[in-house]
Amino acid sequence: MGFGKDVSDRELLKSVNKKLLQRAGGSGCKVSASVLSGTVTLSGVLGQEYQRRALISSMHGINGVKRVLDTMTIVPRRVRE
């Protein structure tokens, strides 16, 4: 986390979005990301707390991520329907 060469925000966002597709694709999560100076902000709606932990953890594994801000909300599927 934060080690190695600097990664542009544009390249970092590509990596973050790829990871989001891998982790959240097909799970009913509606999460988006933005990147500013190496800080990733995750926002959107999740169905379960474990999804939040998994997404945040996976962001820390991306080269260039300095910090992850979580603005995601948990709304169980049965409440959304």
Helices and strands as residue ranges (DSSP letters): H 9-24, E 30-36, E 39-46, H 49-60, E 67-74, H 77-80
